[in-house]
Amino acid sequence: QVQLVESGGGLVQPGGSLRLSCVASISNFGFRTLRWYRQAPGRQRELVATITSDGSTNYADSVKGRFTISRDDAKNTVYLQMNSLKPEDTAVYYCRTSIAYQPYWGQGTQVTVSS
């Protein structure tokens, strides 16, 4: 059974940092491309960051230079380090992977940036 479990969200002041984690119960984790998405209230879900099996990364323009995606294949875990957080980063954050072209999502973790 494929399962993705995010954690690490919370309330943080503007300028603060959070690190999100996503533990994936999937086979061949090291071969998977992993992505973080987010969805703010009233908005469409958007792609935030991607990491491929060889460690190549890509980011949305809105988070470049502030967020870092990484992975630990020994722990079946993908991370999203978020620095210099802004109120507009407030959203539910989801991790996602695909197996045989079938997408799998976690349940999401809430990030709220507010003073």
JOMO-V662028 format. One line per field, one symbol per residue. phi: phi as a letter, one per 30 degrees, with the letter a starting at -180 (. if undefined). burial: 1 if it has 9 or more other ideal C-beta (glycine too) atoms within 8 Angstrom, else 0. A space follows every 10 residues. Layout:
BEGIN
phi = ???
burial = ???
END
This chain:
BEGIN
phi = .dbbbcajdl cbdejdbbbc bbcccbdhed ccdbbccbbc eibddbdcab bcdcjdbbbd edceiccbcb bbddchbccb dcchdbeddd adcbcbbbbh icdbbddjbd cbcac
burial = 0001111110 0101001111 1111110010 0111111110 0000010111 1000001011 0010001110 1100011111 1100100011 1111111110 0001110111 11100
END
